[in-house]
Each structure stands twice: as structure tokens, then as C-alpha cells.
Amino acid sequence: MDDDQLSKAKILIRQEKWAEAEKCLAILLSENSDSAYLHILLAEAKIGQNQLKQANTIIENAIQLSPDEPLAYYVKSRIFVLQNNLKEAEKFILESIRLDPEDADYFAFLANIQNARNKFKEAMESANQALELNAENVLALTIRGSALASLGKTKESIESIEAALRENPNDAYTHASYGWSLLENREHKKALEHFREALKNDPNSDYARSGMKEALKASNMIYRFFLGYGLKVSKMTKKQIGGLFIGIFITFQVLKNIIRTNQDTARLVAGCFSIFLILFLLSTWLATPLSNMLLRLNQYGSFLLTKEEKRSSNFVAGSLCVFIVSCLLCFFSNKFASIAIFGFVMMFPSSVIFTASKYRYLLWVCAFVLAVFGIFSIVEIFSTGGITMILAFVLSFILFLALTNFSRLRESNR
């Protein structure tokens, strides 16, 4: 094997010059096609170019050539992480650890996956194992800090992340993780500084960019409340979310029993609480797109929004305008209430149909069907005064909410 060519390929990979590295590796592989290590490096170059399918095929070849090479399973795990399949990613990094239990980087990467799957105690334990092997492992220190923050151990969390920053003050991921921890702790101004530092060191970091958006929007007190709620919910596992819905169901049953007592005060309190709970749950859907509308008024915030987020905010803004104008027109005719309901309901599909999801096209179809029911219900009310279609429209809306929540749970991989 040409050692000079191999050294050149490694240097190019470190410099993130993926295409040039791929050319060097192609030359080496033409003479050493049975080298698992070269296949691993080539897979790295493909990952760098976001060619995940090709990278996956190449790493599979590497595993066949050398089934006991832990680095191959580590790269395979990274591919699954980028494909948002955390369950499979964890399985492959565990195989790397089985083959080489002395590599701190493998334990740190396992901790990273477990943290993303909301397995915070396991993530902290894996990070501690990595730090036993290498006390200066930046990723392990960062993930340990993030997991501790999620477990409510704020002081220890800050100490761990600050230790990571001492080891590498320019690590973009560490700054971004610190920023998210600060957001959870309602310190959005300080979080903004760390997101800015993260983007300074890695302008392409989506993790830091999304954090910067949230930190800017958190300057609004109302959105800050929803952000705190959203971050808490995002940390919940499937079992915890299921428990939350069971708790809500039980609460409604209790309220029904209170209402049956026919005591006017009890009925009023129960009714107000039910309306508040429903509006609160629905409002969490709209907090992000509505805040994106406000962010577009910020001279810097507008540049942080993706094309899809801007489209979503446009659709939500349009639906909101229909709702507000129709509510005003209700003073002239009650029939405009149907248009107001249509505008209010359509804000919800508008907030999710532009998100990256494997169920995206199904959500588009459902949103289209919902819109058709809504339009026909308006026509029916204005022409005949009937309410058959409006009932179908409301039922379709409930089914849409259920489908969206189901798709979110399916994609969480927790």
C-alpha cells in the first residue's frame, strides 16, 4: 500500500476535503480492494458528502471483509444516527464496545445516542465509563453535562460542560449543548452567547442554529413559557407521554363527575379548566410557527429560518388572518363563524406539513382532505344553513391531530 497516498487521504479527511480524499482512496482501493480500513475511510468521505446510502454500502463491505473491526461498526452507527435511526445506531456502537471495550470514544458516542433517546441515566453512566478511560474526552464531558441537566442536576451539569470547554474552548458541539442546557434553565441571553460561539466555530451546525432561533424567540416572555414546556415534553419517553395522556383522561373523567353534581360553581370551574386545558394543548402546536412569524421581523432572526419554516409561518399567518377577520365579521352574521373555525383549524396542519418527516406526504394528503371538508362546510352553511359538513370537518381535525401525534411518536425512536 502506498503510505504517502494513505497519509494524504487521512489529512484530506481531517481537513474535511471529502471529494479529494475520495479520489485518493479510489486509487488505493484499485490496488488494495480487500482492505477493510480503506473501505472505512471511504465511507467517512461519503458521510462527509452526505451520501449516506453509498456510505452504508461501503461500510457493509468493510464489515464483511473484517467482521471483528470495531471501527467499522462505529461508522455504521454514525450513519444510522444521521438517518435518525437511533435504536439501530445504539445496537452497532454496542458491538464496537464489545470488540474494543478500552476505547473512550465509543463509550462517549454511546452516551450521545442514549442522551438523544432520552435515556439520561444510561447516558451519564456511559459518559462516566468514557471518562474513566480518558478523563479529557470532550464529547463525554459534554454529554455528561447535558444528561445531568436533564436529570435536574444543574450545578454538576455546568461543571461538566465547563470542563469540556476548558479542554477545547472552540468545540462547537459543546457550546451548542451548553446553550441548550441554559435554555432549559431559562437563561436565554447567556444561551445566545454560546450558540453564537458555536456558529462561529461551525457555521453549518444545525444544532447550534436551531438553538440560536429558540434563544432569540425566548426574548418573548409568552414564547419562553411554551419553550420551557416544549423542552420538558421533548425529554419525555413514550411511557411518560402515555402516562401524561392517561392523566389527562382521568382528569376529564373527574371533571365529568363534578359536573354531574349539578352544582353551578363546580360546573363553572370544571368547564373553565377543561377549556383552558384544551386550548393549552392546542396552543403548543402553534407556538413555534407563530414565533417564527415574529422572528422574521428580527434583522438577524430571519436569516436563521429555513425555507420550510418560512413557508410554514406564511401558511399559519394566512390562516390566522382568516380567523381574525372572520371573527370580526361575525358581528354582522353568525355564518362567518364557520370561516373563523376553518381559519383556526387550518393553522394546525400548516404548522406541521412542512416539517421533515417520513409521513410528510400522508400529512399533506390529510391536510388537503381537511381543507376540502372545511370549504364544503362553509358552502353548506352559507347556502342551506346545514351543519353536516362542519361536524365532519371537526371530526377530521381530531383525526388529523391523532395521526400527527402518532407519527411523532413513531419517529422518536425512544
C-alpha positions as CSV (number, residue, x, y, z in Angstrom):
1,M,0.0,0.0,0.0
2,D,1.2,3.5,-0.8
3,D,1.8,5.0,2.6
4,D,2.2,8.5,1.3
5,Q,-1.1,8.3,-0.6
6,L,-2.8,6.9,2.6
7,S,-1.4,9.8,4.7
8,K,-2.6,12.3,2.2
9,A,-6.1,10.8,2.3
10,K,-6.2,11.0,6.1
11,I,-5.0,14.6,6.0
12,L,-7.7,15.5,3.5
13,I,-10.4,13.8,5.7
14,R,-9.2,15.8,8.7
15,Q,-9.4,18.9,6.6
16,E,-12.9,17.9,5.5
17,K,-11.9,17.9,1.9
18,W,-14.1,14.9,1.2
19,A,-14.1,14.8,-2.6
20,E,-10.3,15.0,-2.8
21,A,-10.0,12.3,-0.1
22,E,-12.4,10.1,-2.1
23,K,-10.1,10.3,-5.2
24,C,-7.0,9.3,-3.2
25,L,-8.9,6.4,-1.6
26,A,-10.2,5.2,-5.0
27,I,-6.6,5.0,-6.2
28,L,-5.6,3.0,-3.1
29,L,-8.6,0.7,-3.4
30,S,-7.9,-0.1,-7.0
31,E,-4.7,-1.8,-5.7
32,N,-6.0,-3.0,-2.3
33,S,-9.7,-3.8,-2.8
34,D,-9.7,-6.2,0.2
35,S,-8.6,-3.6,2.8
36,A,-11.4,-3.0,5.3
37,Y,-9.6,0.1,6.6
38,L,-9.7,1.8,3.2
39,H,-13.4,1.0,2.9
40,I,-13.9,2.6,6.3
41,L,-12.1,5.7,5.3
42,L,-14.0,5.9,2.0
43,A,-17.3,5.6,4.0
44,E,-16.1,8.5,6.1
45,A,-15.6,10.5,2.9
46,K,-19.1,9.6,1.6
47,I,-20.6,10.6,5.0
48,G,-18.9,14.0,4.7
49,Q,-20.6,14.5,1.4
50,N,-24.0,13.4,2.8
51,Q,-24.0,10.3,0.5
52,L,-25.4,8.1,3.3
53,K,-26.7,5.2,1.1
54,Q,-23.4,4.8,-0.6
55,A,-21.6,5.1,2.7
56,N,-23.8,2.4,4.1
57,T,-23.0,0.0,1.2
58,I,-19.3,0.7,1.6
59,I,-19.2,0.1,5.4
60,E,-21.2,-3.1,4.9
61,N,-18.3,-4.3,2.6
62,A,-15.8,-3.3,5.3
63,I,-17.7,-5.4,7.9
64,Q,-17.8,-8.4,5.5
65,L,-14.0,-8.0,4.9
66,S,-13.2,-7.7,8.7
67,P,-16.1,-8.7,11.0
68,D,-14.0,-8.0,14.1
69,E,-13.1,-4.4,13.2
70,P,-14.8,-2.2,15.9
71,L,-14.2,1.0,13.8
72,A,-16.5,-0.3,11.1
73,Y,-19.4,-0.7,13.5
74,Y,-18.7,2.7,14.9
75,V,-19.0,4.3,11.4
76,K,-22.1,2.2,10.7
77,S,-23.6,3.6,14.0
78,R,-22.8,7.1,12.8
79,I,-24.7,6.5,9.6
80,F,-27.8,5.4,11.5
81,V,-27.6,8.5,13.7
82,L,-27.6,10.7,10.6
83,Q,-30.6,8.7,9.3
84,N,-32.3,9.4,12.7
85,N,-32.5,5.7,13.5
86,L,-31.1,5.8,17.0
87,K,-32.3,2.4,18.0
88,E,-30.1,0.7,15.3
89,A,-27.3,3.2,16.0
90,E,-27.1,2.1,19.6
91,K,-27.0,-1.6,18.6
92,F,-24.0,-1.1,16.4
93,I,-22.0,1.1,18.8
94,L,-22.5,-1.5,21.4
95,E,-20.9,-4.0,19.1
96,S,-17.9,-1.7,18.7
97,I,-17.6,-1.6,22.5
98,R,-17.9,-5.4,22.7
99,L,-15.0,-5.7,20.3
100,D,-12.9,-2.9,21.9
101,P,-14.0,-2.0,25.5
102,E,-11.0,0.2,26.0
103,D,-11.9,3.0,23.5
104,A,-13.3,6.1,25.3
105,D,-14.7,7.5,22.0
106,Y,-17.0,4.5,21.6
107,F,-18.5,5.0,25.1
108,A,-18.8,8.7,24.5
109,F,-20.7,8.1,21.3
110,L,-23.0,5.6,23.0
111,A,-23.7,8.2,25.7
112,N,-24.6,10.7,22.9
113,I,-27.1,8.3,21.4
114,Q,-28.6,7.4,24.8
115,N,-28.9,11.1,25.6
116,A,-30.8,11.7,22.3
117,R,-33.1,8.8,23.1
118,N,-33.9,10.4,26.5
119,K,-32.1,7.6,28.4
120,F,-30.4,10.1,30.6
121,K,-29.2,7.9,33.4
122,E,-27.7,5.4,30.9
123,A,-26.1,8.3,29.0
124,M,-24.5,9.6,32.2
125,E,-23.2,6.1,33.1
126,S,-21.7,5.6,29.6
127,A,-20.1,9.1,29.7
128,N,-18.6,8.2,33.1
129,Q,-17.2,5.0,31.6
130,A,-15.6,7.0,28.8
131,L,-14.1,9.5,31.3
132,E,-12.6,6.6,33.2
133,L,-10.7,5.6,30.1
134,N,-9.9,9.2,29.1
135,A,-10.7,12.0,31.6
136,E,-10.3,14.6,28.9
137,N,-12.8,13.2,26.4
138,V,-14.7,16.3,25.3
139,L,-17.7,14.6,23.9
140,A,-18.1,12.5,27.1
141,L,-17.8,15.6,29.3
142,T,-20.4,17.4,27.1
143,I,-22.9,14.6,27.1
144,R,-22.5,14.0,30.8
145,G,-23.3,17.7,31.4
146,S,-26.3,17.5,29.1
147,A,-27.6,14.4,30.8
148,L,-27.1,15.9,34.2
149,A,-29.1,19.0,33.2
150,S,-32.0,16.8,32.0
151,L,-31.9,15.0,35.4
152,G,-32.2,18.3,37.2
153,K,-28.6,18.4,38.5
154,T,-27.8,21.9,37.2
155,K,-24.7,22.6,39.2
156,E,-23.0,19.3,38.2
157,S,-24.1,19.8,34.6
158,I,-22.4,23.2,34.4
159,E,-19.2,21.9,35.9
160,S,-19.0,19.1,33.4
161,I,-19.7,21.3,30.3
162,E,-17.3,23.9,31.5
163,A,-14.6,21.2,31.9
164,A,-15.3,20.2,28.3
165,L,-14.8,23.8,27.2
166,R,-11.5,24.0,29.1
167,E,-10.3,21.0,27.1
168,N,-11.5,22.5,23.8
169,P,-12.7,26.1,24.0
170,N,-13.6,26.1,20.3
171,D,-15.7,22.9,20.3
172,A,-19.0,23.9,18.5
173,Y,-21.0,21.0,19.8
174,T,-20.0,21.7,23.4
175,H,-21.0,25.4,23.1
176,A,-24.3,24.4,21.5
177,S,-25.0,21.8,24.2
178,Y,-24.3,24.3,26.9
179,G,-26.6,26.7,25.1
180,W,-29.5,24.2,25.2
181,S,-28.8,23.5,28.9
182,L,-29.0,27.2,29.6
183,L,-32.3,27.4,27.7
184,E,-33.8,24.7,29.9
185,N,-32.6,26.8,32.8
186,R,-34.4,29.9,31.4
187,E,-31.1,31.7,30.8
188,H,-31.8,32.6,27.1
189,K,-29.4,35.6,27.0
190,K,-26.4,33.6,28.2
191,A,-27.5,30.7,25.9
192,L,-27.5,33.1,23.0
193,E,-23.8,33.8,23.6
194,H,-22.9,30.1,23.4
195,F,-25.0,29.5,20.3
196,R,-23.2,32.4,18.7
197,E,-19.8,31.0,19.7
198,A,-20.9,27.5,18.3
199,L,-21.8,29.0,14.9
200,K,-18.6,31.0,14.9
201,N,-16.7,27.7,15.1
202,D,-19.0,25.7,12.9
203,P,-21.3,27.8,10.7
204,N,-23.1,24.7,9.4
205,S,-24.2,23.4,12.8
206,D,-27.9,22.8,12.6
207,Y,-27.9,22.0,16.3
208,A,-26.5,25.5,17.1
209,R,-28.6,27.2,14.5
210,S,-31.9,25.8,15.9
211,G,-30.7,26.7,19.4
212,M,-30.0,30.3,18.3
213,K,-33.5,30.5,16.9
214,E,-35.1,29.4,20.1
215,A,-32.9,31.7,22.2
216,L,-33.9,34.7,20.1
217,K,-37.6,33.8,20.3
218,A,-37.2,33.3,24.0
219,S,-36.9,37.0,24.4
220,N,-40.7,37.0,24.2
221,M,-42.0,36.1,27.7
222,I,-45.0,34.2,26.3
223,Y,-42.9,32.1,24.0
224,R,-40.4,31.5,26.8
225,F,-43.1,29.7,28.7
226,F,-44.0,27.5,25.8
227,L,-40.3,26.8,25.1
228,G,-39.8,25.6,28.7
229,Y,-42.9,23.4,28.4
230,G,-41.8,22.1,25.0
231,L,-38.3,21.2,26.2
232,K,-39.7,19.3,29.1
233,V,-42.1,17.3,26.8
234,S,-39.2,16.6,24.4
235,K,-37.3,14.9,27.2
236,M,-40.2,12.6,27.9
237,T,-40.1,8.9,26.9
238,K,-43.0,7.1,25.3
239,K,-44.1,5.7,28.7
240,Q,-44.1,9.1,30.2
241,I,-46.1,10.6,27.3
242,G,-48.6,7.7,27.6
243,G,-48.8,8.5,31.4
244,L,-49.5,12.1,30.6
245,F,-52.4,11.3,28.3
246,I,-53.8,8.8,30.8
247,G,-53.6,11.6,33.5
248,I,-55.4,14.0,31.2
249,F,-58.1,11.3,30.5
250,I,-58.5,10.7,34.3
251,T,-58.7,14.5,34.9
252,F,-61.6,14.8,32.4
253,Q,-63.4,11.9,34.0
254,V,-63.1,13.5,37.4
255,L,-64.4,16.8,35.9
256,K,-67.4,15.0,34.3
257,N,-68.3,13.6,37.7
258,I,-68.0,17.1,39.2
259,I,-70.3,18.5,36.5
260,R,-72.9,15.7,37.2
261,T,-73.3,17.0,40.7
262,N,-75.2,20.0,39.2
263,Q,-73.6,22.5,41.4
264,D,-73.3,25.7,39.4
265,T,-69.9,26.7,40.8
266,A,-68.4,23.3,40.3
267,R,-69.7,23.1,36.8
268,L,-68.3,26.6,36.0
269,V,-64.8,25.7,37.4
270,A,-64.7,22.3,35.7
271,G,-65.8,23.8,32.4
272,C,-63.2,26.7,32.6
273,F,-60.5,24.2,33.5
274,S,-61.4,21.9,30.6
275,I,-61.4,24.8,28.1
276,F,-58.1,26.0,29.4
277,L,-56.5,22.5,29.2
278,I,-57.7,22.0,25.6
279,L,-56.5,25.5,24.5
280,F,-53.2,25.0,26.2
281,L,-52.5,21.7,24.5
282,L,-53.6,23.1,21.1
283,S,-51.5,26.3,21.6
284,T,-48.3,24.2,22.0
285,W,-48.7,23.3,18.3
286,L,-48.8,26.9,17.2
287,A,-46.1,28.4,19.5
288,T,-43.3,27.6,17.1
289,P,-44.7,28.8,13.8
290,L,-46.2,31.9,15.4
291,S,-42.9,32.7,17.0
292,N,-41.2,32.2,13.6
293,M,-43.5,34.9,12.2
294,L,-42.2,37.3,14.9
295,L,-38.6,36.1,14.3
296,R,-38.9,37.2,10.7
297,L,-39.2,40.8,11.9
298,N,-35.8,40.5,13.6
299,Q,-33.0,41.7,11.4
300,Y,-30.9,38.7,12.2
301,G,-33.5,36.1,13.1
302,S,-34.9,35.9,9.6
303,F,-31.6,34.5,8.3
304,L,-31.8,31.6,10.7
305,L,-35.1,30.3,9.4
306,T,-35.1,27.6,6.8
307,K,-37.2,27.8,3.6
308,E,-39.7,25.3,5.1
309,E,-40.0,27.2,8.3
310,K,-40.8,30.4,6.4
311,R,-43.4,28.6,4.3
312,S,-45.0,27.2,7.4
313,S,-45.1,30.6,9.1
314,N,-46.7,32.1,5.9
315,F,-49.4,29.5,5.9
316,V,-50.1,29.8,9.6
317,A,-50.1,33.7,9.2
318,G,-52.7,33.4,6.4
319,S,-54.9,31.1,8.4
320,L,-54.6,33.4,11.4
321,C,-55.7,36.3,9.3
322,V,-58.7,34.4,8.0
323,F,-59.6,33.6,11.7
324,I,-59.3,37.2,13.0
325,V,-61.1,38.8,10.0
326,S,-64.0,36.2,10.2
327,C,-64.3,36.7,14.0
328,L,-64.8,40.5,13.3
329,L,-67.4,39.7,10.5
330,C,-69.4,37.6,13.0
331,F,-70.8,40.8,14.3
332,F,-72.7,41.1,11.0
333,S,-73.6,37.4,10.5
334,N,-73.2,34.3,12.6
335,K,-72.4,32.4,9.4
336,F,-68.9,33.8,9.3
337,A,-68.2,31.7,12.4
338,S,-67.8,28.7,10.0
339,I,-65.0,30.6,8.2
340,A,-63.4,31.5,11.6
341,I,-63.4,27.9,12.6
342,F,-61.9,27.0,9.2
343,G,-59.1,29.6,9.7
344,F,-58.3,28.4,13.3
345,V,-58.2,24.7,12.4
346,M,-56.1,25.1,9.3
347,M,-53.3,26.7,11.4
348,F,-52.5,23.3,12.8
349,P,-51.8,21.4,9.6
350,S,-50.0,24.5,8.3
351,S,-47.6,24.1,11.3
352,V,-46.6,20.5,10.5
353,I,-46.9,19.8,6.8
354,F,-43.5,21.4,6.0
355,T,-41.6,19.5,8.7
356,A,-39.0,16.8,7.7
357,S,-40.9,13.6,8.3
358,K,-41.2,10.2,6.5
359,Y,-45.0,10.7,7.0
360,R,-44.8,14.1,5.3
361,Y,-46.8,13.2,2.2
362,L,-49.5,11.4,4.3
363,L,-49.8,14.6,6.4
364,W,-50.2,16.7,3.1
365,V,-53.0,14.4,1.9
366,C,-54.8,14.6,5.3
367,A,-54.4,18.4,5.3
368,F,-55.8,18.6,1.8
369,V,-58.8,16.4,2.8
370,L,-59.3,18.6,5.9
371,A,-59.3,21.7,3.8
372,V,-61.8,20.2,1.3
373,F,-64.2,19.3,4.2
374,G,-63.8,22.8,5.6
375,I,-64.6,24.5,2.3
376,F,-67.6,22.4,1.7
377,S,-68.8,23.1,5.3
378,I,-68.6,26.8,4.6
379,V,-70.5,26.5,1.4
380,E,-73.2,24.3,3.1
381,I,-73.7,26.8,5.9
382,F,-73.9,29.9,3.7
383,S,-76.2,28.1,1.1
384,T,-78.5,25.9,3.3
385,G,-77.6,26.6,6.9
386,G,-76.8,22.9,7.4
387,I,-74.1,21.7,9.8
388,T,-73.4,18.2,8.5
389,M,-70.1,19.1,6.8
390,I,-68.9,21.2,9.7
391,L,-69.3,18.2,12.0
392,A,-67.3,16.1,9.5
393,F,-64.7,18.9,9.4
394,V,-64.3,18.9,13.2
395,L,-64.1,15.1,13.3
396,S,-61.4,15.1,10.5
397,F,-59.5,17.7,12.6
398,I,-59.4,15.4,15.6
399,L,-58.3,12.5,13.5
400,F,-55.5,14.7,12.0
401,L,-54.3,15.6,15.4
402,A,-54.2,11.9,16.5
403,L,-52.4,10.9,13.3
404,T,-49.8,13.6,13.7
405,N,-49.1,12.7,17.3
406,F,-48.8,9.0,16.3
407,S,-46.3,9.9,13.6
408,R,-44.3,11.9,16.0
409,L,-44.1,9.0,18.5
410,R,-43.2,6.6,15.7
411,E,-40.3,8.8,14.6
412,S,-39.0,9.5,18.1
413,N,-37.1,6.1,18.2
414,R,-37.1,6.3,22.0
